Amino acid sequence: MKAIVRMKSGKNLSNMKVQEIESTPPLADQVKVKMSASRINPVDFDLMKGMPFLKYKNPQIGGIDGAGTIIALGANVKNFKIGDSVYFYRKFTDIGTWAEEINVNTLDIANIPKNMSLSQIGSITLPLLTAYESLLQLNTQKGEKILIHGAGGGVGFQAVQIAKQLGLQVFATAGSSDKEILIQAGVNRVIDYKTEHFERVISPRGIDYCFDVLGGDNLLKSISLKPKKIISVHYIEPDKMDKVGIKLPGILKWIMKLSMRKFDTLAKKNNVQMIGQVTGANGDSLQSLSDFVNKMTFINREYQIRTIQDIELNGLSKSDLGRIILF
């Protein structure tokens, strides 16, 4: 079978090449999936660069999320059957979805939403799961207000749809090119980040929550708005890293926590609860997400596509970030 394999470490995806490798049978608690689609996520760049606490396989297939059809079952598998359409997000210690066929642990998979195709859900698995887990942690109430940053991006747009399904009033920062679809998704106020300053548009305590995907000064300005809670993919809570399969040494946890001091100091001053989002492999969470999406009128965006045949001929590059691989 064809697979996109890490030839050497390096953040440049040009180090990934299409290779012919053996398709092995699933282990007892795994299923074999014929892949349909997988997204090229920012985390894929980081994982292919190499992390000192990860052991890479040989060959190491790229990719961490996706969707496909079950074509074989391990000996212990009871809750899934051949022909099921499933989607998944894997741990950092178990990456590998960019192949025509893959084996996946049943704890990490779920049936796809009934109102989405395999290629649609495979195109947004990680962004959608990240947005869903993030907003659920806020314990929001209908009618409350949330600011969503980067609402035109992969994670931000899914957060908008989930927030509206939860009954929230949504303020969203985005570019002018995304304004039309964000209004279609129900955003109450689109703030053009190129021409407006969100911290001037929104008064202190003018929102209840904030979902941040940008970090840095953007996160500091958001804290200054004094919402009750902020959840951010850039706010690090080291103890949550076990969700992706990583056991960090104590000294590294201390260093990572220390790097968050400026956010913690300002949050304490403004009485803001900070929450770090780490999206982990969790089939139960994915199934809960499917049940949630089944109740929605979901907006599926169009994404640029690469095929494995095209990648074999022309390779991958940084410009492929956010594109979808079809198998």
N, C-alpha and C positions, 0 to 999 in steps of 0.2 A: 504494500500500500504506500501511498505518498504521504509524507509528513514534512512540516516545516521545522527544521532542526537547528538548534544552537550549535554553530561550528566552533565558536570561541567566545570568551566573555567580551562584553562591550555593549554600551547603550545604543549604538547604531544598529538598527535592524538589518542593515546590509550584512551583518554577521549571521543572519538566518538564511538557510538554503533549503530547498525542497530536495528530499532524499527518498529513496525507496527503502523502507524498513519492514521488518516482519510484523504481522498482526498476530499478537499472542492471545490465548484464551483468557477470559476473565477469571480472577480469583473467586473464592467461595462467596464473598460478600460484595462482589462487583457485578456490574452489567457491562456488556459490550454495546457501544453506541455507534451507529453510522451517523457521522456528523452532517449537520445541515448548515449551520452558521456559527461564527464566533466573532467577537468584536476585538479590534486592536486597541487596548486600553493603555492609559499612561503607566499603570503598574507593570505592564508587560515589558516596557522599556527598562524599568528598574530591575526586574527579575532577570532579564537577559544580560544586564550589565554584570550581575553576580553579587551575591551577598555572602559575607564570610561565615555566617551561621547557617547557610543552606548547603545541603549536599546535592549536587546536580547529577542526574542520570546520564548514562552514555548509551544511546543517543538521548539528548534532552530535547523533547518536543516543546515548542512554545505555546503560549495561550493559557488563560486561566478560567474562561467562562465559555458558554455556548449552549447549543441545543441540537438534538438529533433524535433518532429512532432506535429503540432497543432491538438488537438483532441476536443477542445471546445472553444467557443468564448463568451466574455462578451457582454452585450447588446449594447455597444457603438462602438464595433470594426467594422471598415469598410474596412481597407486596407489589412487585412489578411483573409484567409479562412481555413476551416478545411482541413487538409492534407498538408498544407504548411510546408516545411522544413526550420527551422529558427535557428539562434544562438543568443547568448546574453551574456552580461556582466552586473552584477547588482551593485547597489550602496552598500557601506558598511552598510548602514542603511536598506538594503532590501536583505540581503544575503539569500541563500538557493537554491541550485541546485542539491544536492546529494540525490535525491529521484526519484522513478519511475515515478511520475507525479508532476509537479509544476505549479503554476500560476505566470505569468510574465507580467509586464506592457508593453503595446505595444510600448511605447516610448523607450524601452530598447532593442528591438529585430529588426532583419532584415532577409531577405531571404539569405540563404547560397550561397557561390559562386557556379556557375554551374559546375566548374571543380573539385569539392571536394565532398566527401561523408559526411554524418552526423557525422560519427565517426572520420573522418579526421579533419574536422573543429572544432568539439567539443574537440579535443585533443589539440588544439593550440589557442583557441579563445583569451584568455588574452595575451599571448605572441605576437601573430600576431597583435592584435589591438594596443598594446603598441608600437611595432616597427613601425607600419604604422603612428600613430599619431606623434611619435617622429620625424621621418624623414621628414614628411610634414612640421613641424614647422621650419625646417632649410631653407626652400625655396631654395633648391639646383638648380644648373644648370648642364646640361649634360656635362660630361668630368671632372667635379670637383672631388676632392679626399676626401675620408672619412675614418677615422679609426674607426672600430667597435670592441669594447672589448667584451670578452666572446662570441665569434662568434660560438662556438660549443654548447652553451646553448640554452634554449628554446627561449628567446627573441632575443638573438644575431643572431641566425641562420635565423630567420625570417627577421631581419633587413638587413642581407646580401642579401636576395632575393629581398627585396623591393628596396634596394640601387641599385642593378644591373638593375632592371626594370626602375629605374629613370635615368639610364645612367651614374652612378657614377663609378669611379675607387675606388676599395675597398682594404684597408689594414685591416687585421683582426688578432686579438690575439686569440689563441686557443691552445689546446693540440694536440700532434702529431696524436692521434687517430681520430681527426676530419679533418685532412688535406685533405684527399681524397674527402670527400663530399663537403668541402668548395671550393676546386678547381673546382669540378663539378658545383657548384653554381655560379662560375665566379669570385671568389676572385682573385685579381691581385697579392697579396703577403700575404701569411700566416706566421705570426710571432709566433713561438712556445714559449709560455710564460715560459716554464720550462728551456729552453736553450738560449733564446734571450731576450734582453731588448728592448722593443719597442721604448723607448726614445732614444736609440742609433741607431736603424735601421732607424728611421724617423728623418730627420733634422728639426730644427725649421722652421715653416711656410711651411713645406713639405706636409701638408694636409690643406684642407679648413675647414673640420668639424670633429667632434668626437662624437660618440655615446657611452656613458658610462653606464655600468650596475654594476660596481664594487665599485665605490666610493673610499673614503679614499686616501691613497698615490697614488693609480692608477689614480685618478682624478687629483690630484696635478701635477703629472708627465705629464698628458695630457694637462693641462693648460700651462705648460712650453713649449710645442711644438708650442704654439701661433697660433692655428687655428682661423678662424674667429668666429666660434660658437661651443659651446659644449652643448649637451643636455644630461642630466643624470637623471636616476631614483632615484639617491641618493642626488641630489641637491634639497633642499627643498624650494619651494615658497609657503608659508602658504596660500596665498589668493586663490590658486588653489584647496584647499581641498574641496571646496564646490562641485566640480565635482563628488566626491564620496559620497556626502550627508552629509558631516560633517561641522558644523559651529563652528569654533574654537574661544575661548575667546581671547581677545586682548593680554593678558599677555603671553598666550601660543604661539601665533603667534610671539611675540617679542623674546621669548626664542628660538624658532625654527630658526628664521632668524639669531639670534646671533650665533647659532651653525654653520652657513655657512660662518662666517666672514673670516676664513683662505682662503676659496676658492674665495670669493669676492675680497679680498685684492690682491691675486696673479693674478686673472683674470683682474682686473683693471690695474695692472702693465704691463701685457702682451697684453692689448687691446683685450681681449677675451669676447665675449658675452656669459653669462651663462643662460641656460634655464633648468628649472626643469620640469620633465615629471610626470604628474599625470593622470593616465588613468581612465576616468569616464564612467559611463553608458550612452550610446548615440546611439540610433538606427540609426540615420542619418549617424553617423561616420561609423558604421558597414556596412550600405548599400553602402557607398562610398568605403569602403574596399572591399566589394564583387565585385563591378564594376571594381576595380583596379586589383584584383586577377584573374578575368575572362579573362584578357588580357595577363596573364602570362603563361609560362610553369612552373608550380609550382612543387617543389620537396617536396614530403611528406615523412617524416622520420618515422621509426618504433619506437614505445614507449612501455615500459612495461605496462601490463594491469592488473587491478584488476576488478573483477565483484562484484556486490553487494552481491551475494550469498557467494562468497569467503570471503568478508569482514565480513559478518555475522558470519562465522565460525572462522576466524582467526584474525579479527580486523585490525586496521590501526596502522602504526608506522612512525617514522621520515624517515625511509628508503623508504617510499612510495612517497616522494617528487618528482614531475615531472612525476609520473605515471598517467595512465588514468583509470577512472572508467567507465565501460560499464554497462548499465542497461538493 
